[in-house]
Amino acid sequence: MTATPLHTAASRPEKASRFHQLDAIRGIAALAVVVSHYTSVIWSDPTVSMPALNVAVSSFMWSPLGGLIIGLPAVLLFFVLSGFALTKMLQSSRDGYASYAVKRIARIWPPYMVSIALAVLFISTIGWASGEHISGWVKGVTGHPLNMGDILDHVLLLGAFEPHYNFVAWTLVYEMRISLIFPLVYMTLLKWSARQSLLLYGVLSVTCVLLHYAAKKTGYIDLANWLATGHYTLFFVVGAVIAMNLDAIVHWYHQQPFGLKLAALVLAMISYTYPPQIRNFGGSFSEFPMLLTHWLMLPGISVFIIMAIGSTKLKNWLLRPSLQWLGKVSYSLYLFHPLVIFLMVAWISQGADVMTAVFVGILSSIAVAAVAYPVVEKPSQKLGRFLADKTSPVRRMA
């Protein structure tokens, strides 16, 4: 019995193109997440009194470029980019599901496990930082004691758990879940039009969000976590729809006048930057359900991806070697920077200057990513390709 290919012959081009400019966007988004977390380290420290710095950072966040230091839209951008990349991969693949799953698991899980192993090592030897500097956001993402049950949850990376040992793990849970079911999603997209796909998965997203909040309110936290999977699937689907209709979308984009393109860019910046800050308005907005803002960010994310592919000037800028390198190490940067933050917070608790520690931490996070990519991430990718070849009946017969 042979594996069934994850595509139809008519839907598959002979060779998948790699859009390197999207790698740069992923790298910029990963750096935005890093900066946003280090910004939180400063703001959550009760001993830091720097009014001028607070005003400067707050003003930048409220500017049209504020999305460069806000983490939430970057995470949603990762999901859309994953949907785009997985669709392009499935369109060109002759492999069955087993090969697909092996490559995807090898892409995500081994580097992630290295980060968890290092976190456990740090906690068991150095311990969590403590002292007057530890409060607010930092306390929320650190301080949990080692527990075998929690460690097992982190290892499995599929269930509902609190990511005590690497606070970005929650996003990887959804990435893994949706990646493993994505071939099924892709098959539905082959049967439906783009409009039908967005409508049906949009309805799924709305339904899951409503049930998610109902489950949280009634104390079913694990169920709420699983329901959010249906919500985030919409973001993969948007990326997939862009990929499947890319020629038509780019052709339409090229036909638009400059004024309309500029207006789309401005609206995209507004869509991307301001919804995640809605709670900063205070008052009745302080408890605004953040999942509702995700839909408001989706148009901006989509426009950025389309412009990165359709705009020659933007494409050329994104193809700069420095940005391409940042895109190459983006997963390692995203994955390992929480560990560097743990160490920097420990350093601060021992008397280090907060601003110095943050500056050193950002540079150290980039340096760690530069090492982790060739040492951890690239071998993991190579292992995935090797195992996929072993599980592919098509390649075995070749």
C-alpha positions as CSV (number, residue, x, y, z in Angstrom):
1,M,0.0,0.0,0.0
2,T,1.4,3.4,-1.0
3,A,0.9,6.8,0.5
4,T,-1.5,9.1,-1.2
5,P,0.0,12.4,-2.5
6,L,-1.2,15.5,-0.7
7,H,-2.3,17.3,-3.9
8,T,-3.9,16.8,-7.3
9,A,-1.8,16.8,-10.4
10,A,-3.6,19.8,-11.7
11,S,-3.0,21.9,-8.6
12,R,0.8,21.2,-8.5
13,P,3.4,23.3,-10.3
14,E,6.6,21.5,-11.4
15,K,8.7,23.3,-8.8
16,A,7.9,25.5,-5.8
17,S,9.4,29.0,-5.7
18,R,10.9,30.3,-2.5
19,F,10.0,33.9,-1.7
20,H,13.1,35.0,0.1
21,Q,11.6,38.4,0.8
22,L,9.1,36.7,3.1
23,D,12.0,35.2,5.1
24,A,13.1,38.8,5.8
25,I,9.7,39.7,7.0
26,R,9.8,36.7,9.3
27,G,13.1,37.9,10.6
28,I,11.9,41.4,11.2
29,A,8.9,40.0,13.0
30,A,11.0,37.8,15.2
31,L,13.2,40.7,16.2
32,A,10.1,42.7,17.0
33,V,9.0,40.0,19.4
34,V,12.4,40.1,21.1
35,V,12.4,43.9,21.4
36,S,8.8,43.8,22.8
37,H,9.8,41.3,25.5
38,Y,12.9,43.3,26.5
39,T,10.7,46.4,26.6
40,S,8.4,44.6,29.0
41,V,11.4,43.8,31.2
42,I,12.0,47.5,31.6
43,W,8.4,48.5,32.1
44,S,7.7,45.8,34.6
45,D,10.7,46.7,36.8
46,P,9.4,48.8,39.8
47,T,12.9,50.1,40.5
48,V,13.3,51.7,37.1
49,S,12.3,55.4,36.9
50,M,13.0,56.8,33.5
51,P,10.1,59.0,32.5
52,A,11.8,60.3,29.3
53,L,12.5,56.7,28.1
54,N,8.9,55.7,28.9
55,V,7.6,58.6,26.9
56,A,9.9,57.9,24.0
57,V,9.0,54.2,23.8
58,S,5.3,54.9,24.3
59,S,5.3,57.5,21.5
60,F,7.1,55.2,19.2
61,M,4.6,52.4,19.9
62,W,1.7,54.8,19.0
63,S,3.4,55.9,15.8
64,P,2.7,54.1,12.5
65,L,6.0,52.2,13.0
66,G,5.0,51.0,16.4
67,G,4.4,47.5,15.1
68,L,8.2,47.0,15.0
69,I,8.3,46.7,18.7
70,I,4.9,45.0,19.4
71,G,4.9,41.2,19.6
72,L,1.3,40.1,19.1
73,P,0.9,41.0,15.4
74,A,4.3,39.4,14.7
75,V,3.1,36.1,16.1
76,L,-0.1,36.3,13.9
77,L,2.2,37.1,11.0
78,F,4.1,33.9,11.6
79,F,0.9,31.9,11.4
80,V,-0.1,33.5,8.0
81,L,3.4,33.0,6.7
82,S,3.3,29.3,7.8
83,G,0.0,28.8,5.9
84,F,1.6,30.4,2.8
85,A,4.8,28.3,3.0
86,L,3.0,25.0,3.8
87,T,0.7,25.5,0.8
88,K,3.6,26.1,-1.5
89,M,5.3,23.0,-0.2
90,L,2.2,20.9,-0.6
91,Q,1.7,22.2,-4.2
92,S,5.1,21.0,-5.2
93,S,5.3,17.8,-3.1
94,R,4.9,14.2,-4.3
95,D,5.2,12.8,-0.8
96,G,2.5,11.3,1.4
97,Y,1.4,12.6,4.8
98,A,4.1,10.7,6.7
99,S,6.9,12.4,4.9
100,Y,5.2,15.8,5.3
101,A,4.6,15.3,9.1
102,V,8.2,14.1,9.7
103,K,9.6,17.2,8.0
104,R,7.3,19.5,9.9
105,I,8.0,17.9,13.3
106,A,11.7,17.9,12.7
107,R,11.5,21.6,11.7
108,I,9.8,22.6,15.0
109,W,10.4,20.1,17.7
110,P,14.1,19.3,18.0
111,P,15.3,22.9,18.3
112,Y,12.4,23.6,20.7
113,M,13.5,20.6,22.8
114,V,17.0,22.0,23.1
115,S,15.5,25.2,24.4
116,I,13.5,23.3,27.0
117,A,16.5,21.2,28.0
118,L,18.5,24.4,28.5
119,A,15.7,26.0,30.5
120,V,15.5,23.0,32.8
121,L,19.3,23.1,33.2
122,F,19.2,26.8,34.0
123,I,16.4,26.5,36.5
124,S,17.9,23.5,38.3
125,T,21.4,25.1,38.6
126,I,21.0,28.9,38.6
127,G,17.4,29.0,39.8
128,W,14.8,31.7,39.0
129,A,15.8,35.3,39.8
130,S,14.3,37.0,42.7
131,G,14.4,40.4,44.4
132,E,12.8,43.8,44.1
133,H,13.3,43.9,40.3
134,I,11.0,40.9,39.8
135,S,7.4,41.9,39.2
136,G,4.8,42.4,36.6
137,W,5.4,40.8,33.3
138,V,8.7,39.2,34.4
139,K,7.0,37.5,37.4
140,G,4.3,36.2,35.1
141,V,6.8,34.4,32.8
142,T,9.3,33.1,35.4
143,G,9.4,31.6,38.9
144,H,7.5,28.3,38.3
145,P,9.3,25.4,40.0
146,L,10.4,22.4,38.0
147,N,7.7,19.7,37.9
148,M,7.8,16.4,35.9
149,G,4.2,16.8,34.8
150,D,5.0,20.3,33.4
151,I,8.2,19.1,31.7
152,L,6.2,16.2,30.0
153,D,3.6,18.7,28.8
154,H,6.4,20.8,27.3
155,V,8.0,17.8,25.7
156,L,4.8,16.7,24.0
157,L,4.0,20.2,22.6
158,L,0.5,19.4,21.7
159,G,-1.7,19.6,24.8
160,A,-3.0,22.5,26.8
161,F,-0.4,23.7,29.3
162,E,1.2,26.8,30.7
163,P,4.6,27.4,29.0
164,H,6.5,27.9,32.3
165,Y,9.9,27.1,30.9
166,N,9.8,28.9,27.5
167,F,7.1,31.5,27.4
168,V,6.9,31.5,23.5
169,A,6.0,27.8,23.6
170,W,2.3,28.6,23.4
171,T,2.6,29.7,19.8
172,L,4.5,26.6,18.9
173,V,1.7,24.4,20.3
174,Y,-0.7,26.0,17.8
175,E,1.9,25.9,15.1
176,M,2.4,22.2,15.6
177,R,-1.3,21.3,15.9
178,I,-2.3,23.2,12.8
179,S,0.7,22.1,10.8
180,L,-0.2,18.5,11.4
181,I,-3.8,18.9,10.2
182,F,-3.0,21.4,7.5
183,P,-2.9,18.9,4.6
184,L,-6.6,18.2,5.4
185,V,-7.3,21.9,5.5
186,Y,-5.4,22.2,2.2
187,M,-7.7,19.6,0.6
188,T,-10.7,21.6,1.5
189,L,-9.2,24.7,0.0
190,L,-8.7,22.8,-3.3
191,K,-12.4,22.2,-3.4
192,W,-13.7,25.6,-2.4
193,S,-13.2,29.0,-3.9
194,A,-11.1,31.6,-2.1
195,R,-14.3,33.5,-1.0
196,Q,-15.9,30.2,0.3
197,S,-12.7,29.3,2.1
198,L,-12.4,32.6,3.9
199,L,-16.1,32.7,4.7
200,L,-16.2,29.1,6.1
201,Y,-13.0,29.3,8.1
202,G,-14.0,32.8,9.2
203,V,-17.2,31.3,10.6
204,L,-15.1,28.6,12.3
205,S,-12.8,31.3,13.8
206,V,-15.8,33.3,15.2
207,T,-17.5,30.2,16.6
208,C,-14.3,29.0,18.3
209,V,-13.6,32.4,19.8
210,L,-17.1,32.6,21.3
211,L,-16.8,29.0,22.6
212,H,-13.3,29.8,23.9
213,Y,-14.5,32.7,26.1
214,A,-17.5,30.7,27.3
215,A,-15.2,27.8,28.2
216,K,-12.8,30.1,30.1
217,K,-15.7,31.8,31.9
218,T,-17.0,28.4,33.1
219,G,-13.5,27.1,34.2
220,Y,-12.8,24.8,31.3
221,I,-9.3,26.2,30.6
222,D,-7.9,23.2,28.7
223,L,-11.0,23.2,26.4
224,A,-10.6,26.9,25.8
225,N,-7.0,26.3,24.7
226,W,-8.0,23.6,22.2
227,L,-10.8,25.8,20.8
228,A,-8.4,28.6,20.0
229,T,-6.8,26.2,17.5
230,G,-9.8,26.6,15.3
231,H,-9.4,30.4,15.6
232,Y,-5.7,30.4,14.6
233,T,-6.4,28.0,11.7
234,L,-8.0,31.0,9.9
235,F,-4.6,32.7,9.8
236,F,-3.0,29.7,8.1
237,V,-5.9,29.6,5.7
238,V,-5.4,33.3,4.8
239,G,-1.8,32.6,4.0
240,A,-2.8,29.5,2.0
241,V,-5.4,31.5,0.0
242,I,-2.8,34.2,-0.8
243,A,-0.4,31.4,-2.0
244,M,-3.0,29.6,-4.1
245,N,-4.2,32.8,-5.8
246,L,-0.8,34.6,-5.9
247,D,-0.6,35.3,-9.6
248,A,-4.0,36.9,-9.8
249,I,-3.4,38.9,-6.6
250,V,0.0,40.2,-7.8
251,H,-1.5,41.0,-11.2
252,W,-4.3,43.0,-9.5
253,Y,-1.8,44.8,-7.3
254,H,0.3,45.9,-10.3
255,Q,-2.7,47.4,-12.0
256,Q,-3.6,49.7,-9.0
257,P,-2.5,53.3,-9.1
258,F,0.2,54.6,-6.8
259,G,-2.3,56.5,-4.6
260,L,-4.3,53.3,-3.9
261,K,-1.2,51.4,-3.1
262,L,-0.1,54.1,-0.7
263,A,-3.5,54.2,1.0
264,A,-3.4,50.4,1.4
265,L,0.1,50.7,3.0
266,V,-1.2,53.3,5.5
267,L,-4.3,51.2,6.3
268,A,-2.1,48.1,6.7
269,M,0.1,50.0,9.2
270,I,-2.9,51.1,11.2
271,S,-4.4,47.6,11.1
272,Y,-1.1,46.0,12.2
273,T,-0.1,48.5,14.9
274,Y,-3.1,49.8,16.8
275,P,-5.5,46.9,17.6
276,P,-3.0,45.1,19.9
277,Q,-2.7,48.3,22.0
278,I,-6.4,48.7,22.6
279,R,-6.1,47.8,26.3
280,N,-3.8,50.8,26.7
281,F,-6.8,53.1,26.4
282,G,-7.8,52.0,29.9
283,G,-11.2,52.2,31.4
284,S,-13.7,49.8,29.8
285,F,-11.0,48.8,27.3
286,S,-8.6,47.5,29.9
287,E,-10.2,44.0,29.8
288,F,-11.0,44.0,26.1
289,P,-10.9,40.4,24.7
290,M,-7.6,40.3,22.8
291,L,-8.7,37.5,20.5
292,L,-11.2,39.9,19.0
293,T,-8.3,42.2,17.9
294,H,-6.8,39.4,15.9
295,W,-9.3,39.8,13.1
296,L,-8.5,43.6,12.9
297,M,-4.8,42.8,12.4
298,L,-5.3,40.2,9.7
299,P,-5.9,42.7,6.8
300,G,-2.7,44.6,7.6
301,I,-0.7,41.3,7.8
302,S,-2.1,40.2,4.4
303,V,-1.3,43.5,2.7
304,F,2.3,43.4,4.0
305,I,2.8,39.9,2.5
306,I,1.2,40.9,-0.8
307,M,3.3,44.1,-1.1
308,A,6.4,42.2,-0.2
309,I,5.8,40.0,-3.2
310,G,4.2,42.5,-5.6
311,S,6.3,45.6,-5.0
312,T,9.7,45.5,-6.7
313,K,11.2,48.2,-4.5
314,L,10.1,46.6,-1.3
315,K,11.2,43.2,-2.5
316,N,14.7,44.5,-3.3
317,W,14.9,46.1,0.1
318,L,13.9,42.9,1.8
319,L,16.5,40.9,-0.2
320,R,19.4,42.8,1.5
321,P,21.9,40.3,2.9
322,S,21.4,41.5,6.5
323,L,17.7,41.0,6.4
324,Q,18.1,37.7,4.7
325,W,20.4,36.5,7.4
326,L,17.9,37.7,10.0
327,G,15.2,35.7,8.3
328,K,17.5,32.6,8.2
329,V,18.0,32.7,12.0
330,S,14.5,33.9,12.9
331,Y,13.3,30.7,14.4
332,S,16.4,30.4,16.6
333,L,16.1,34.0,17.6
334,Y,12.4,33.6,18.5
335,L,13.0,30.3,20.3
336,F,16.1,31.0,22.4
337,H,15.7,34.7,23.4
338,P,13.5,33.8,26.4
339,L,16.5,31.9,27.9
340,V,18.6,34.9,27.4
341,I,16.0,37.0,29.1
342,F,16.0,34.6,32.1
343,L,19.8,35.1,32.4
344,M,19.5,38.9,32.0
345,V,16.8,39.1,34.7
346,A,19.1,37.1,37.0
347,W,21.9,39.5,36.3
348,I,19.7,42.4,37.0
349,S,18.6,40.9,40.3
350,Q,22.3,40.7,41.3
351,G,22.7,44.5,40.8
352,A,23.3,45.0,37.1
353,D,22.0,48.2,35.5
354,V,18.7,47.4,33.8
355,M,19.4,49.3,30.6
356,T,22.8,47.7,30.3
357,A,21.3,44.3,30.8
358,V,18.6,44.9,28.2
359,F,21.1,46.2,25.6
360,V,23.4,43.2,26.3
361,G,20.4,40.9,26.3
362,I,19.2,41.9,22.8
363,L,22.7,41.6,21.3
364,S,23.2,38.3,23.1
365,S,19.9,37.0,21.8
366,I,21.0,37.7,18.2
367,A,24.4,36.1,19.0
368,V,22.8,33.0,20.4
369,A,20.6,32.7,17.3
370,A,23.7,33.0,15.1
371,V,25.1,29.9,16.9
372,A,21.9,28.0,17.3
373,Y,21.0,28.1,13.6
374,P,24.0,26.1,12.3
375,V,24.4,24.0,15.5
376,V,20.8,23.1,16.3
377,E,18.3,24.3,13.7
378,K,20.1,23.3,10.4
379,P,20.9,19.8,11.5
380,S,17.3,19.4,12.5
381,Q,16.2,20.4,9.1
382,K,18.7,18.0,7.5
383,L,17.4,15.2,9.8
384,G,13.8,16.0,8.7
385,R,14.7,15.7,5.0
386,F,16.6,12.4,5.6
387,L,13.7,10.8,7.5
388,A,11.2,12.2,5.0
389,D,13.1,10.4,2.2
390,K,13.0,7.2,4.2
391,T,9.2,7.4,4.6
392,S,8.4,8.5,1.0
393,P,7.4,5.7,-1.2
394,V,7.8,7.9,-4.3
395,R,11.5,8.7,-3.4
396,R,12.2,5.1,-2.5
397,M,11.1,3.9,-5.9
398,A,13.1,6.6,-7.6
